[in-house]
């Protein structure tokens, strides 16, 4: 059984465990395809922390815009970060924000890969001869 850390050693817990559960039944080639699709879309928790700090100081909701949560981003922007409470909450929970986003992206990629994989023909069936 291939392990995700061979393909993405930069992962930390609990993201590593979640991804391992997604790719547990995939072949080595499929995991390589998954990793090459997942890595550019993944959000690093430290970058989420940086955007949360900027969101607290300058642009409330920046971290939510960056994570694709446009509605919450506008809510924080127009309410001064819900009077700073929402911005401070995001600053404290930056790892959870990154993990939830990354899990969503991983599920989307895994689902897309499962839909695109061709079905393997049964082993006993021969293709019809072409004349």
C-alpha positions as CSV (number, residue, x, y, z in Angstrom):
1,X,0.0,0.0,0.0
2,X,1.6,3.3,-1.1
3,X,1.9,6.0,1.5
4,X,1.2,9.6,0.8
5,X,4.4,10.8,2.6
6,X,6.5,9.3,-0.2
7,X,4.9,11.8,-2.6
8,X,4.2,14.7,-0.4
9,X,6.7,14.8,2.6
10,X,5.8,18.4,3.5
11,X,2.4,17.3,4.9
12,X,1.7,17.6,8.7
13,X,-0.9,15.8,10.8
14,X,-4.0,15.6,10.5
15,X,-3.8,16.5,6.8
16,X,-1.5,13.6,6.2
17,X,-3.9,11.1,7.8
18,X,-6.9,12.5,5.8
19,X,-5.1,12.3,2.5
20,X,-3.8,8.8,3.3
21,X,-7.4,7.7,3.8
22,X,-8.3,9.2,0.4
23,X,-5.5,7.6,-1.6
24,X,-5.3,4.3,0.3
25,X,-6.7,2.3,-2.6
26,X,-5.0,4.1,-5.4
27,X,-2.0,2.8,-7.4
28,X,1.4,4.6,-7.3
29,X,0.6,6.3,-10.6
30,X,-2.7,7.5,-9.4
31,X,-1.2,8.9,-6.2
32,X,1.4,10.7,-8.3
33,X,-1.3,12.3,-10.4
34,X,-3.3,13.1,-7.3
35,X,-0.2,14.7,-5.7
36,X,0.6,16.8,-8.8
37,X,-3.0,18.1,-8.9
38,X,-3.3,18.7,-5.1
39,X,0.0,20.4,-4.4
40,X,-0.6,23.6,-6.4
41,X,-4.1,24.0,-5.0
42,X,-3.2,23.3,-1.4
43,X,-3.0,26.3,1.0
44,X,-0.2,26.3,3.5
45,X,-1.3,27.0,7.1
46,X,1.5,29.6,7.5
47,X,0.3,31.5,4.6
48,X,-3.2,31.5,6.0
49,X,-1.7,32.8,9.2
50,X,0.0,35.6,7.3
51,X,-3.3,36.6,5.5
52,X,-5.1,36.5,8.9
53,X,-2.6,38.9,10.4
54,X,-3.0,41.2,7.4
55,X,-6.8,40.8,7.8
56,X,-6.5,41.8,11.4
57,X,-4.4,44.9,10.7
58,X,-5.4,46.2,7.3
59,X,-8.0,44.3,5.2
60,X,-10.6,42.4,7.3
61,X,-11.6,39.2,5.6
62,X,-8.6,38.9,3.4
63,X,-7.9,35.3,4.6
64,X,-11.5,34.3,3.8
65,X,-11.3,35.8,0.3
66,X,-8.0,33.9,-0.2
67,X,-9.6,30.6,0.9
68,X,-12.5,31.1,-1.5
69,X,-15.1,32.0,1.1
70,X,-16.3,35.2,-0.6
71,X,-19.5,35.7,1.4
72,X,-17.7,35.5,4.7
73,X,-14.9,37.7,3.3
74,X,-17.4,40.5,2.5
75,X,-19.1,40.1,5.8
76,X,-15.8,40.6,7.6
77,X,-14.8,43.4,5.3
78,X,-18.0,45.4,5.8
79,X,-18.3,44.9,9.5
80,X,-14.6,45.6,10.4
81,X,-14.0,41.9,11.0
82,X,-17.2,41.6,13.0
83,X,-15.8,44.3,15.3
84,X,-12.4,42.4,15.2
85,X,-13.8,39.3,17.0
86,X,-14.1,37.4,13.7
87,X,-10.7,38.4,12.6
88,X,-9.1,37.4,15.9
89,X,-11.0,34.1,15.8
90,X,-9.6,33.4,12.3
91,X,-6.1,34.4,13.6
92,X,-6.4,31.8,16.4
93,X,-7.9,29.1,14.1
94,X,-5.8,29.5,11.0
95,X,-4.7,25.8,11.0
96,X,-8.3,24.7,11.1
97,X,-9.2,27.1,8.2
98,X,-6.3,25.7,6.1
99,X,-7.2,22.1,7.0
100,X,-10.9,22.5,6.0
101,X,-10.0,24.1,2.7
102,X,-7.4,21.5,1.9
103,X,-9.7,18.6,2.7
104,X,-12.3,20.1,0.4
105,X,-9.8,20.4,-2.4
106,X,-8.5,16.9,-1.8
107,X,-12.1,15.5,-2.0
108,X,-12.8,17.3,-5.2
109,X,-9.6,16.0,-6.8
110,X,-10.2,12.4,-5.6
111,X,-13.8,12.5,-6.9
112,X,-12.7,13.9,-10.2
113,X,-10.0,11.2,-10.6
114,X,-12.5,8.4,-9.8
115,X,-14.9,9.7,-12.4
116,X,-12.2,10.0,-15.1
117,X,-10.6,6.6,-14.5
118,X,-11.5,4.1,-17.2
119,X,-13.1,1.0,-16.1
120,X,-10.8,-2.0,-16.4
121,X,-12.2,-4.8,-18.7
122,X,-12.7,-8.2,-17.2
123,X,-9.7,-10.4,-17.5
124,X,-11.4,-13.3,-19.3
125,X,-12.9,-11.3,-22.1
126,X,-11.0,-10.9,-25.4
127,X,-11.6,-8.0,-27.7
128,X,-13.5,-8.9,-30.9
129,X,-11.3,-9.4,-34.0
130,X,-11.3,-6.6,-36.5
131,X,-11.7,-7.7,-40.2
